[in-house]
């Protein structure tokens, strides 16, 4: 699989409370039967799955680390983080290298779909599921061509404690 590199942009500083999706470009990808999107400005590059070195005593969703052009990058499997069943990696499986709170991190996804320009009018707020369900990492629901894309705030997918565990794995 060819490696595509996407230039990383700058991101507005975070603000307290739940983040809100804003109009713009989103990289969409598939996990299971659902499509997700994340702000293209957070994406550094997309690579095919390579050999992952396991790190002992880390949570199961942390698959380990890779050596990407001399830089050690932690890898998390987003399926496992979201409580989905593990899946054998295929030719379609990709690693999206993202910038999460000043840390380069690879996220394993089933397949990358496309880059979409989603207008503000096509983004609904995240539904409320009650206080027992954590949804602060969902920016909103993008409606594109009759389908719903779950737009993620990649900075909030991992809790501070989980991010600390990831950063300590490198």
Secondary structure, 3 states (H helix, E strand, C coil): CCCEECCCCCCCCCCCCCCCCCCEEEEEEEECCEEEEEEHHHEEEEEECCCCECCCCCCCCEEEEEEECCEEEEEEEHHHHCCCCCCCCCCCCEEEEEEECCEEEEEEECEEEEEEEECHHHEECCCCCCCCCCCCCEEEEEEECCEEEEEECHHHHCCHHHHHHHHHCC
